[in-house]
Amino acid sequence: MPELPEVETVRRGLTRLVQGATIDHVDVYYAKMVRPDAEIFTADLIGRKIERIDRRGKYLLFRFSGNLTMVSHLRMEGKYDVQPEGSPIPKHTHVIFHLTDNRELRYNDTRKFGRMRLVETGTEDTELPSLGKLGPEPTAETLTLAYMQQAFGKSHKVVKPFLLDQSRIAGLGNIYVDEVLWLSKINPLTPADTLTKKQLETLRQNIIAEIAVAIKGHGTTVHTFSTAFGEAGNFQNHLHVYGHEGEPCERCGTEIVKIKVAQRGTHLCPHCQPYPPEALEERNDD
């Protein structure tokens, strides 16, 4: 699933490509993908100008003229691209926004999991509860140490699924959680409320820095992610631990292992990220 850096990369690409463009008409080939129903969805967008494209967590927010916003979630395989009007339509193209400048903004999704919803601008948080519950963005301005102390201190959930919870911090997914925990030398099975202030400071710094660097690298291509220009991200070339099971840790040479945490494949260095006592006892019992 695209994570925050990938979605931000798509946002920036789409801004360069279609900001200021006007919708002529819309074709919806998979009606379940849009809300309200396809007939209303297509009618409401005719003549609207794409004023800007924002992002919140992993959601894209297309801001149209006339106080209308389209909330778009790419889910597992969603992609946008822009093609000349009348170009051949690939099999997995499900929505086409025909622009008045003879171009088409297309949404492609092999699994059909992506969703688009039109709402009045300013009502996104109430119309989509999952959007309204998002935690702070992983930036220096919004992700404060005080917030992290308060949020982590209230939960005994182990830190890996805690960080994956979008209501805690917006935009973090499996890849970047593994990376920031390795950078911070924190085992993913450590209970959130046992992390010290110093550990939280380090974790905060690494979250902010890693996401910023990943955005600069246009995101990570592990499966099929590409930018709005059809280019693959290149940050996968800079991953320290994710996907490196069986290889030596960059810091200490210990073999990277892959375990399951909250049903997610999780990569760590057993030496740099020592197991908390209770987790170590469970592993020894096994």
Backbone as a ProteinNet text record, in pm:
[ID]
protein_1_A
[PRIMARY]
MPELPEVETVRRGLTRLVQGATIDHVDVYYAKMVRPDAEIFTADLIGRKIERIDRRGKYLLFRFSGNLTMVSHLRMEGKYDVQPEGSPIPKHTHVIFHLTDNRELRYNDTRKFGRMRLVETGTEDTELPSLGKLGPEPTAETLTLAYMQQAFGKSHKVVKPFLLDQSRIAGLGNIYVDEVLWLSKINPLTPADTLTKKQLETLRQNIIAEIAVAIKGHGTTVHTFSTAFGEAGNFQNHLHVYGHEGEPCERCGTEIVKIKVAQRGTHLCPHCQPYPPEALEERNDD
[TERTIARY]
84.1	0	88.7	60	138.5	132.2	247.8	254.4	267.3	277.9	275.4	372.8	500.4	590.9	545.8	488.1	441.5	320.9	226.8	108.5	147.7	241.5	288.5	357.6	431.9	496.7	392	286.4	177.6	111.8	87.8	25.4	106.8	237.2	322.8	324	325.1	322.7	192.1	81.3	-49.4	-66.2	-10.7	-17.4	50.3	165.3	237.3	160.7	89.5	24.9	-113.7	-195.9	-337.6	-391.6	-311.4	-364.6	-401.3	-521.7	-570.6	-651.4	-650.8	-727.6	-875.8	-960	-1105.5	-1161.8	-1257.5	-1321.1	-1425.3	-1414.5	-1516.7	-1627.8	-1588.9	-1684	-1605.3	-1675.8	-1612.8	-1676.9	-1594.3	-1643.8	-1607.3	-1706.4	-1684.2	-1716.4	-1616.1	-1633.8	-1655.5	-1630.1	-1652.8	-1723.5	-1856.1	-1939.2	-1912.9	-1868.8	-1846	-1729.6	-1651.6	-1532.1	-1564.3	-1683.1	-1714.3	-1838.4	-1840.7	-1957.1	-1968.2	-2090.5	-2218.2	-2222	-2340.1	-2344.8	-2288.1	-2252.4	-2178	-2248.3	-2380.1	-2453.3	-2437.2	-2451.4	-2435.4	-2288.9	-2199.4	-2054.9	-2010.8	-2048.2	-2005.6	-2071.1	-2198	-2268.8	-2211.8	-2176.1	-2126.1	-1990.3	-1913.9	-1778.2	-1768.7	-1871.3	-1866.8	-1842.8	-1741.5	-1711.4	-1631.5	-1595.7	-1519.6	-1370.3	-1308.1	-1164.6	-1090.2	-979.9	-895.8	-809.6	-849.4	-780.2	-648.8	-647.5	-523.2	-546.5	-437.6	-446.9	-371.5	-440.6	-382.7	-366.1	-303.7	-289.2	-308.4	-374.7	-385.2	-360.7	-250.5	-214.2	-193.5	-265.5	-254.1	-366.4	-443.5	-554.2	-511.8	-557	-544.1	-674.3	-663.2	-780.7	-777.8	-858.6	-868.3	-965.7	-916.5	-1000.1	-1052.5	-1183.8	-1246	-1311.4	-1329.1	-1403.6	-1545.6	-1609.4	-1745.3	-1754.5	-1643.9	-1644.7	-1670.4	-1607.5	-1624	-1486.8	-1480.2	-1355.6	-1378.8	-1283.6	-1285.7	-1176.8	-1220.1	-1126.7	-1094.9	-966.1	-923.4	-824.2	-852.1	-759.7	-714.6	-582.4	-528	-534.3	-546.7	-546.3	-422.6	-441.6	-327	-254.3	-329.5	-266.9	-307.9	-374.9	-425.8	-316.4	-339	-243.3	-319.8	-267.4	-317.6	-213.5	-261.1	-171	-249	-177.6	-237.8	-197.9	-298.7	-275	-347.5	-302.1	-375.3	-516.2	-609.2	-746.9	-751.2	-823.9	-842.4	-736.2	-639.2	-535.7	-598.3	-537.2	-590.4	-608.1	-717.1	-749	-706.1	-611.5	-568.5	-682.3	-665.3	-768	-813.6	-722.6	-756.5	-782.3	-820.9	-859.6	-1007.5	-1038.5	-1176.2	-1246.7	-1171.4	-1231.3	-1144.5	-1208.6	-1136.8	-1199.9	-1117.2	-1159	-1111.8	-1204.9	-1171	-1155.6	-1040.8	-1011.9	-1040.7	-1067.8	-1103.1	-983.9	-862.7	-743.7	-701.2	-798.1	-773.9	-675.4	-679.6	-604.8	-701.7	-656.5	-737.7	-659	-718.4	-664.4	-729.7	-647.5	-701.5	-665.7	-758.4	-731.9	-730.9	-619	-599.7	-582.5	-642	-636.9	-663.9	-558.5	-574.8	-667	-669.4	-751.1	-886.7	-907.1	-1033.3	-1063.3	-959.5	-981.5	-991	-936.7	-935.5	-1076.1	-1088.9	-1219.3	-1207.7	-1313.4	-1323	-1457.8	-1455.9	-1581.6	-1586	-1696.9	-1718	-1789.7	-1733.5	-1795	-1779.5	-1859.7	-1844.2	-1711.6	-1634.7	-1504.7	-1521.4	-1441.4	-1448.5	-1523.4	-1591.3	-1668.4	-1600.9	-1477.5	-1410.9	-1403.5	-1367.5	-1348.1	-1477.4	-1589	-1716.5	-1779.4	-1761.6	-1818.7	-1742.2	-1611	-1528.1	-1462.8	-1524.7	-1472	-1326.4	-1284.2	-1144.9	-1048.8	-1090.8	-1008.6	-1004	-1117.1	-1123.2	-1045.5	-1021.4	-951.5	-800.2	-748.6	-605.8	-524	-410.6	-319.1	-240.1	-144.4	-64.9	22.1	50.7	143	284.4	367.6	504.1	599.6	571.3	657	697.6	804.7	854.6	750.9	669.3	571.1	453.6	411.3	288.7	312.4	422.6	452	547	490.3	570.8	609.2	716.1	758	652.1	592.3	488.2	372	332.1	224.6	265.7	387.7	432.2	439.3	486.4	490	349.7	256	117.9	54.3	69.2	4.5	66.5	199.6	266.9	246.2	244.8	232	99	-1.9	-135.1	-162.1	-65.1	-92	15.7	-28.5	64.4	76	12.6	23.8	169.4	214.2	352.9	370.8	493.6	515.9	492.6	514.9	494.3	349.7	249.5	111.4	66.9	126.6	94.1	127.5	244.7	286	207.8	157.7	77.5	-64.2	-106.1	-239.6	-243.7	-321.7	-324.4	-380.2	-451.4	-503.3	-393.3	-279.6	-166.5	-76.6	-26.5	53.6	9.2	-21.4	-76.6	31.7	2.6	84	188.5	219	322	265.3	344.4	305.1	414.8	400	487	635.1	664.1	803.3	871.2	809.5	876	877.2	780.1	784.2	903.5	925	1042.6	1170.9	1176.6	1297.1	1323.3	1220.5	1244.8	1272.8	1215.5	1245.7	1389.8	1437.7	1578.2	1670.4	1639.5	1721	1725.3	1614.1	1603.1	1648.5	1686.2	1729.6	1621.4	1497.9	1383.2	1324.2	1306.1	1245	1095.8	1041.7	900.6	802.5	849.4	761.8	765.3	833.4	841	707.6	649.8	526.3	548	451.6	466.1	490.6	423.1	432.9	561.1	647.8	775	890.5	864.5	970.1	1003.9	1132.7	1177.5	1165.9	1177.9	1175.4	1285.6	1403.7	1515.7	1485.1	1424.2	1387.7	1282.6	1187.2	1083.5	1142.9	1238	1305.4	1375.1	1446	1517	1419.4	1312.3	1211.2	1146.5	1111.6	1050.5	1142.8	1268	1363.1	1377.4	1380.7	1397.1	1272.3	1154.1	1030	1028.1	1052.9	1047.8	1152	1274.6	1382.8	1360.9	1317.4	1301.8	1191.7	1080.3	970.5	1013.4	1084.5	1130.6	1225.2	1318	1414.2	1343.2	1245.1	1170.6	1091.1	1033.3	961.3	1058.6	1176.2	1277.5	1318.2	1317.2	1350.9	1232.7	1118.9	997.7	933.8	956.7	889.1	961.6	898.7	958.5	879.1	946.2	882.1	917.9	822.1	841.6	762.1	643	561.8	538.1	436.9	402.5	383.7	425.7	406.2	480.4	416.2	484.6	428.6	503.9	460.7	355.1	302.5	203.2	262.8	395.2	462.6	497.4	451.2	479	616.8	685.2	820.5	816.8	905.4	916.1	989.8	949.2	1025.7	1159.8	1256.3	1388.1	1434.8	1347.9	1392.9	1417.5	1363.2	1388.9	1538.4	1613.4	1757.9	1829.7	1755.4	1816.5	1760	1683.1	1626.1	1735.3	1732.8	1835.1	1799.4	1668.9	1629.5	1513.9	1417	1301.3	1346.5	1306.4	1340.8	1482.4	1552.5	1692.5	1712.5	1606	1621.8	1729	1809.8	1918.5	2047.7	2041.8	2160.7	2219.3	2347.3	2406.6	2358.2	2335.3	2297.1	2410.3	2374.3	2473.7	2557.1	2495	2564.3	2653.4	2602.1	2675.3	2709.2	2653.5	2681.7	2594.2	2508.1	2415.4	2313.9	2272.9	2178.1	2041.1	1988.7	1854.4	1751.8	1654	1550.4	1415.3	1325.6	1188.7	1094.1	1008.8	912.3	773.7	672.8	537.1	502.4	458.1	408.8	274.2	170.2	33.8	0.9	38.3	10.6	83.4	183.4	260.3	404.8	458.4	598.8	683.9	777.1	852.1	1000.3	1082.9	1226.4	1299.9	1399.4	1474.6	1611.2	1698.9	1828.7	1819.8	1832.5	1819.1	1922.5	2037.5	2140.8	2116.6	2090.4	2067.8	1932.5	1836.5	1701.1	1665.9	1726.1	1705.2	1558.8	1517.9	1380.3	1355.1	1236.8	1201.7	1189	1208.6	1211.5	1093.3	970.9	853.8	849.4	891.1	892.6	1002.2	1114.9	1224.8	1185.1	1110.7	1063.9	972.5	882.3	791.1	867.3	970	1049.1	1126.1	1177.2	1249.8	1157.2	1030.7	931.8	902.4	906.1	879.3	992.6
-118.3	0	124.7	220.7	344.4	409.4	455.3	523.5	673.3	749.3	895.1	948.9	906.5	962.5	936.7	818.6	788.6	875.8	890.8	972.7	1119.2	1166.7	1304.8	1323	1222.8	1229.5	1238	1157.2	1162.8	1300.7	1354	1486.5	1593.2	1591.4	1691.8	1677	1551.5	1529	1574.2	1540.9	1581.1	1733.1	1796.1	1942.5	2004.6	1950.8	2001.2	1972.9	1860.8	1818.5	1878.4	1884.1	1917.8	2032.5	2091.5	2206.7	2317.3	2369.7	2473.5	2420.3	2288.1	2228.3	2223.4	2218.8	2215.9	2084.2	2029	1902.2	1926.8	1855.6	1861.7	1762.3	1638.4	1535.4	1420.9	1327.3	1216.6	1085.6	983.5	848	760.6	690.6	597.4	457.2	368.9	233.1	131.8	174.2	86.6	170	158.3	248.8	242.5	124.4	110.2	196.2	247.6	323	466.6	516.5	657.2	673.1	785.1	827	978.3	1032.4	959.8	875.7	825.7	731.7	796	710.5	754.6	866.3	861.5	963.4	1100.6	1106.5	1234	1276.6	1181.6	1208.5	1276.4	1218.6	1273.5	1407.6	1421.3	1547.6	1662	1632.8	1737.9	1793.2	1715.4	1758.6	1834	1831.3	1899.3	2049	2099.7	2242.5	2287.8	2196.8	2233.9	2247.2	2343.4	2365	2300.4	2233.3	2176.7	2290.7	2345.9	2462.7	2426	2312.7	2263.5	2120.2	2052.9	1916.7	1911.9	1876	1865.9	1718.7	1697.3	1562.3	1566.2	1464.4	1444.3	1297.2	1266.6	1126.7	1063.2	954.5	884.8	921.7	1025.2	1068.5	1185.5	1182.9	1297.4	1376	1507.8	1594.2	1687.6	1656.3	1740.3	1854.3	1976.9	2092.4	2151.5	2138.7	2191	2326.5	2401.3	2526.4	2497.3	2598	2577.6	2504.6	2509.2	2454.7	2303.9	2232.5	2087.5	2020.5	1913.8	1838.9	1692.4	1634	1489.7	1427.3	1341.5	1269.1	1136.9	1114.7	996.3	917.1	787.3	697.8	591.7	578.6	488.2	341.7	317.4	181.5	104.7	-18.9	-105.3	-70	-51.3	-44.4	77.2	174.5	287.6	376.8	426.1	515.5	616.7	736.7	837.1	858.4	884	930.9	1022.4	1093.7	1188.6	1149	1139.1	1096.8	1191.7	1196.8	1275.2	1219.3	1305.4	1263.5	1158.6	1050	946.4	839.2	844.5	740.7	606.4	494.4	362.1	350.8	287.7	276.7	140.1	135.3	6.1	-63.9	-193.2	-277.9	-229.5	-182	-152	-3.3	69.4	209.6	214.8	276	271.2	405.9	514.7	648.6	735.7	809.5	903.8	1041.6	1137.6	1277.1	1344	1372.9	1436.9	1586.6	1641.4	1781.7	1862.5	1991.8	2075.8	2107.6	2070.8	2096.6	1972.3	1883.2	1761.5	1664.5	1657.3	1555.9	1478.7	1363.9	1281.5	1250.3	1279.1	1234.6	1100.3	995.9	860.8	799.9	721.1	645.7	498.4	432.2	290.3	212.9	94.6	19.4	-127.1	-209.8	-350.9	-424.5	-382.1	-453	-387	-269.5	-196.4	-157.8	-142.9	-110.3	40.9	119.7	264.8	323	436.2	500.6	652.1	712.5	856.9	902.8	1012.8	1063.7	1214.3	1265.1	1409	1460.1	1566	1628.3	1779	1849.9	1994.5	2026	2116	2151.2	2200.6	2145.5	2182.4	2081.2	1985.8	1884.9	1747.9	1741.9	1612.2	1531.6	1598.1	1526.8	1468.2	1533.5	1482.6	1381.6	1403.9	1312.5	1180.9	1186.6	1065.8	1053.2	979.6	968	923.7	836.2	789.2	904.2	1000.4	1118.2	1209.4	1223.8	1310.1	1257.6	1125.4	1065.5	1058.3	1106.2	1096.1	1171.4	1114	1179.6	1287.6	1348.7	1455.7	1404.9	1494.1	1462.9	1447.9	1365.4	1345.1	1457.3	1576.6	1692	1753.8	1832.2	1894.6	1986.1	2049.1	2143.9	2076	1961.8	1898.9	1781	1708.7	1592.9	1637.9	1682.3	1735.7	1625.5	1649.5	1553.3	1544.6	1656.4	1656.8	1566.8	1574.9	1488.5	1342.1	1310.5	1171.8	1117.4	1196.8	1153.3	1122.1	1207.5	1189	1066.5	1053.3	944.5	808.6	800.7	674	633.3	730.7	700.9	641.4	655.8	605.2	465.9	409.9	282.2	178.8	57	-53.7	-141.1	-96.6	-169	-168.8	-278.6	-281.3	-176.9	-128.5	-5.7	-20.6	-137.4	-151.8	-123.1	-196.8	-164	-26.9	20.1	153.6	256.8	244.5	340.6	322.6	201.7	177.9	234	262.1	316.8	461.7	486.5	619.9	727.1	686	784.8	833.4	764.9	805.4	904.3	860.8	945.1	914.1	1015.6	994.6	956.9	856.9	831.1	723.2	675.1	572.5	435.4	358.3	222.9	124.9	3.9	-105.6	-80.1	-31.7	-10.9	90.4	208.3	316.7	294.8	220.3	186.6	95.6	-5.6	-91.3	-8.7	84.2	164.9	255.4	326.2	421.4	349.1	230.4	154	104.3	61.6	21.1	141	252.4	372.3	414.3	392.8	434.2	326.7	208.3	95	52.4	51.1	10.5	-117	-217.7	-341.1	-318.4	-371.4	-348.9	-408.1	-499.9	-559.6	-484.4	-372.1	-292.8	-223.1	-236.7	-164.4	-12.8	55.9	199.5	277.7	239.1	316.8	290.2	204	180.2	257.9	326	403.3	526.6	552.1	666.5	795.3	907.1	1035.7	1042.1	992.5	994.1	908.8	792.2	706.1	773.7	839.9	909.7	1025.7	1095.5	1204.5	1151.1	1040.1	979.4	929.8	864	811.7	925.6	1031.2	1148	1204.2	1224.4	1278.8	1189.5	1059.1	965.4	956.9	963.4	964	1084.2	1200.8	1324.3	1322	1282.6	1283.1	1178.6	1058.7	949.6	979.5	1032.8	1066.3	1177.1	1277.1	1386.3	1336	1248.5	1194.9	1103.8	1025.8	937.8	1018.6	1129.7	1216.2	1270.9	1312.3	1363.2	1257.3	1129.4	1018.9	966.3	1037.6	1003	872.1	835.5	718.7	588.8	480.7	348.2	259.3	199.3	103.2	-37.2	-104.4	-243	-334.4	-292.2	-371.9	-294.7	-209.2	-145.4	4.8	66.7	210.9	286.8	391.8	484.4	623.3	724.3	862.4	895.1	1017.8	1061.5	1069.8	1068.3	1070.5	929	826.5	689.6	641.7	717.1	680.7	606	510.2	438.6	524.9	513.5	579	509.1	577.2	514.5	500.3	529.1	523.2	379.7	281	142.5	109.7	188.5	167.5	215.6	281.2	336.9	275.1	167.5	102.3	26.7	38.8	-23.4	-164.4	-188.3	-315.9	-382.7	-306.4	-365.5	-441.1	-569.3	-651.1	-706.4	-686.8	-730.9	-850.6	-928.7	-1044.9	-1138.8	-1191.7	-1280.3	-1209.5	-1076.3	-997.9	-939.7	-902.6	-845.4	-703.2	-674.1	-538.5	-441.9	-325.3	-225.1	-178.4	-180.2	-125.4	-227.7	-351.3	-446.7	-578.5	-602.8	-726.4	-844	-829.3	-937	-958.7	-1081.7	-1111.8	-1049.6	-977.6	-921.1	-1034.6	-1029.5	-1132.2	-1070.4	-1157.1	-1115.7	-1196	-1125	-1189.2	-1133	-1188.9	-1136.6	-1055.6	-933.6	-850.6	-795	-825.2	-782.2	-821.6	-943.4	-1000.8	-931	-850.7	-782.4	-831	-856.4	-890.7	-776.4	-809	-706.7	-741.3	-644.5	-665.7	-594.1	-662.1	-600.6	-665.9	-598.7	-654	-695.6	-823.4	-869	-808.1	-767.9	-709.1	-560.2	-486.4	-341.6	-309.5	-400.8	-379.8	-494.8	-498.4	-611.8	-625.8	-751.7	-780.4	-733	-675.1	-643.2	-771.7	-767.1	-889.9	-982.9	-927.8	-1015.3	-1085.3	-1015	-1075.5	-1181.5	-1155.4	-1250.1	-1378.6	-1365.1	-1481.9	-1567.2	-1500.5	-1573.6	-1649	-1584.5	-1649.2	-1769.2	-1754.6	-1864.7	-1981.2	-1949.5	-2054.6	-2135.6	-2064.7	-2133.7	-2232.6
0	0	0	-88.1	-85	53	100.4	228.9	204.7	311.6	298.7	194	191.8	91	-52.4	-77.2	-211.2	-247.3	-153.5	-180.4	-198.4	-119.5	-135.1	-270	-314.4	-445.4	-556.5	-545.2	-642.3	-639.6	-520.4	-508.4	-580.7	-559.3	-622	-774.1	-819.9	-963.8	-1026.8	-962.7	-1015.2	-1012.1	-909.4	-902.7	-1024.9	-1061.4	-1178.6	-1307.4	-1311.2	-1434.4	-1456.4	-1350.5	-1374.1	-1289.8	-1200.8	-1126.9	-1226.2	-1210.8	-1301.6	-1417.9	-1437.5	-1547.7	-1512.3	-1615.6	-1597.2	-1650.1	-1575.4	-1613.7	-1722	-1831.8	-1936.4	-1905.7	-1883.5	-1841.7	-1780.2	-1718	-1646.4	-1688.3	-1709.6	-1735	-1616.2	-1563	-1452.8	-1503	-1501.5	-1551.3	-1439.3	-1316.5	-1201.2	-1094.8	-1091.6	-1012.8	-863	-811.6	-667.9	-619.3	-711.3	-675.4	-632.5	-669.6	-645.2	-558.4	-487.1	-408.5	-418.4	-429	-439.6	-567.8	-605.4	-717.3	-843.5	-937.5	-1055.3	-1132.2	-1142.2	-1216.8	-1152.3	-1020.4	-948.8	-949.8	-928.1	-925	-1054.5	-1167.1	-1295.5	-1324.5	-1289.9	-1316.5	-1232.9	-1107.2	-1017.2	-1059.5	-1134.6	-1169.4	-1302	-1380.9	-1511	-1492.6	-1560.4	-1555.8	-1435.5	-1346.8	-1227	-1260.8	-1197.9	-1212.7	-1095.8	-1124.4	-1018	-963.6	-850.2	-796.6	-729.4	-660.2	-599.7	-553.7	-516.9	-465.8	-333.4	-227.5	-94.6	-57.1	58.1	111.9	262.3	315.7	460.1	485.2	558.2	575.2	439.2	412.6	283.8	187.5	219.4	135.4	46.2	-79.9	-168.9	-165.5	-163	-157.8	-278.8	-378	-497.1	-466.5	-467.8	-438	-569.2	-590	-711.4	-684.8	-791	-780.6	-735.2	-676.5	-629.7	-498	-419.1	-282.5	-278.8	-373.3	-380.3	-368.6	-289.1	-270.2	-303.4	-375.2	-397.9	-311.5	-218.5	-132.5	-200.7	-227	-300.8	-217.6	-202.9	-133.2	-232.8	-251.4	-352.2	-310.4	-179.7	-125.4	-172.3	-223.5	-251.5	-381	-489.3	-621.6	-703.7	-642.8	-719.4	-776.9	-898.6	-965.6	-1050.8	-1057.7	-1150.9	-1259.9	-1382.1	-1486.9	-1580.1	-1663.6	-1756.3	-1897.3	-1986.1	-2124.3	-2220.4	-2346	-2446.2	-2465.3	-2494.3	-2518.7	-2629.1	-2602.1	-2702.4	-2706.4	-2613.3	-2609.4	-2572.5	-2614.2	-2577.8	-2425.9	-2385.7	-2243.4	-2191.6	-2097.7	-2041.8	-1967.5	-1947.4	-1887.6	-1751.3	-1667.7	-1528.9	-1504.7	-1609.4	-1594.7	-1557.9	-1444.1	-1394	-1391	-1388.1	-1391.3	-1481.8	-1572.8	-1658.9	-1645.9	-1605.4	-1599.3	-1728.8	-1817.3	-1943.7	-1919.5	-1954.6	-1931.7	-2058.3	-2042	-2156.1	-2245.5	-2202.3	-2284.3	-2363.4	-2386.1	-2465.6	-2399.6	-2268	-2194	-2105.7	-2056.7	-1967.7	-1841	-1726.6	-1598.4	-1569.3	-1562.1	-1549.6	-1413.9	-1361.8	-1239.6	-1274.6	-1241	-1271.2	-1141.1	-1133.4	-1008.6	-1037.5	-1032.5	-1067.7	-970.9	-845.2	-746.4	-720.1	-773.8	-758.9	-613.6	-531.3	-390.8	-366.5	-456.7	-437.5	-433.7	-366.1	-352.6	-370.7	-427.2	-443	-388.5	-315.4	-260.7	-272.8	-324.1	-334.8	-210.7	-150.8	-33.4	-44.9	29.6	36.4	105.5	47.4	104.4	247.7	336.6	478	562	496.7	571.1	567.7	516.7	498.7	627.7	736.9	863	918.4	891.7	942.6	846	717	617.5	611.1	639.2	639.9	776.9	868.4	1005	1010.9	920	921.9	894.8	816.4	788.5	909.7	975.7	1092.8	1211.9	1214.5	1327.9	1309.4	1195.6	1170	1274.2	1311.1	1402.7	1332.2	1400.7	1340.3	1226.8	1133.1	1025.2	1082.3	1021.5	1071.9	1029.9	1078	1051.8	1184.6	1181.9	1304.7	1367.8	1284.1	1334.6	1403.6	1352.4	1403	1496.2	1476.3	1561.7	1673.3	1782.4	1891.7	1990.4	2063.4	2166	2275	2309.2	2412.6	2371.5	2244.7	2196.2	2206.4	2165.2	2167.5	2309.7	2402.8	2542.5	2592.6	2557.3	2601.7	2536.3	2403.6	2330.1	2362.4	2361.8	2389.9	2535.9	2624.4	2766.3	2805.7	2719.9	2750.7	2694.7	2622	2556.5	2588.1	2621.5	2644.8	2519	2410.2	2283.6	2238.3	2176.4	2130.8	2020.5	2007.6	1933	1782.7	1724.4	1579.8	1539.7	1592	1554.6	1604.9	1714.7	1763.1	1655.9	1595.4	1492.3	1362.5	1337.6	1217.9	1231	1352.3	1378.2	1330.2	1226.3	1165.2	1257.6	1361.5	1457.3	1552.1	1552.3	1637	1563.4	1446.7	1358.7	1216.6	1139.8	1006.4	906.3	823.1	706.2	716.2	837.8	851.4	814.9	738.1	701.2	734.6	688.3	730.7	700.8	581.7	542.6	633.1	646.6	718.7	869.7	922.2	1064.1	1092.3	1008.3	1026.7	1021.3	927.5	910.1	1030.2	1078.2	1187.3	1318.7	1337.1	1458.5	1455.5	1339.9	1329.1	1352.4	1290.6	1308.7	1454.9	1526.7	1666.7	1765	1713.6	1795.9	1895.3	1846.9	1928.7	1870.3	1953.2	1908.6	1882.9	1773.3	1740.8	1840.5	1928.2	2029.3	2162.4	2167.6	2290.1	2317.5	2437.3	2467.9	2458	2398	2373.5	2502.6	2610.9	2734.1	2812.4	2761.2	2829.2	2765.5	2656.1	2591	2674.4	2690.3	2769.2	2687.6	2755.1	2685.4	2581.7	2616.7	2521.9	2399.6	2420.9	2308	2220	2282.8	2206.4	2127.3	2186.9	2115.4	1990.1	2007.9	1894.8	1789.4	1833.2	1740.8	1663.4	1733.2	1667.1	1559.6	1593.6	1497.9	1375.3	1398.9	1287.1	1200	1260.7	1182.1	1089.2	1144.2	1065.7	954.5	989.2	890.6	782.2	821.4	724.9	624.3	672.4	581.6	485.9	536.3	450.8	342	379.5	282.7	181.7	228.5	138.8	36.1	78.6	-14.8	-119.5	-74.2	-166.2	-267.3	-223.9	-312.9	-391.4	-387	-462.9	-417.5	-289.5	-236.2	-265.7	-221.8	-231.1	-325.6	-421.8	-511.3	-464.9	-402.1	-361.6	-454.8	-490.6	-582	-711.1	-714	-841.5	-830.1	-722.1	-708.3	-817.9	-872.7	-961.6	-938.7	-979	-962.3	-1066	-1059.7	-1158	-1298.1	-1308.1	-1437.1	-1485.5	-1411.4	-1450	-1410.8	-1325.1	-1284.1	-1151.5	-1134	-1007.2	-906	-777.6	-672.9	-657.2	-593.7	-580	-436	-338.4	-199.8	-153.5	-227.2	-190.1	-194.1	-266.6	-274	-148.6	-59.3	61	189.1	175.9	293.1	368.8	501	584.6	628.7	652.5	713	639.4	591.8	525	399.6	391.9	277	278.4	390.1	397.5	490.1	515.3	602.3	547.9	639.9	600.7	565.6	557	525.3	653.6	654.6	775.7	801.6	927.3	969.1	933.2	881	843.8	963.1	1081.8	1199.4	1266.9	1283	1367.8	1300	1182.8	1111.4	1147.5	1250.4	1288.2	1175.8	1156.9	1050	1077.6	980.2	990.2	986.2	1075	1078.3	1042.1	1002.5	972.1	1058.7	1133.6	1221.3	1190.8	1254.3	1241.4	1365.9	1346.6	1455.8	1412.5	1486.5	1450.9	1306.7	1270	1138.1	1023.7	1056.2	952.7	952.1	833.3	822	875.9	965.3	1038.6	1037.9	1001	987.7	1100.2	1158.7	1267.2	1281.5	1353.8	1391.9	1538	1571.5	1710.7	1804.9	1750.6	1835.7	1858.3	1753.3	1766.4	1828.1	1809.1	1860.4	1955.6	2073.2	2164.7	2205.5	2219.1	2258.6	2400.7	2428.2	2566.2	2646.4	2776.2	2857.9	2838.1	2835.4	2823.8	2688.9	2582.4	2449.9	2441	2505.2	2503.3	2575.5	2685	2759.4	2671.7	2597.5	2510	2403	2346.1	2241	2297.6	2419.9	2484	2513.9	2552.2	2579.3	2454.3	2338.2	2211.5	2179.5
[MASK]
++++++++++++++++++++++++++++++++++++++++++++++++++++++++++++++++++++++++++++++++++++++++++++++++++++++++++++++++++++++++++++++++++++++++++++++++++++++++++++++++++++++++++++++++++++++++++++++++++++++++++++++++++++++++++++++++++++++++++++++++++++++++++++++++++++++++++++++++++++++++++++++

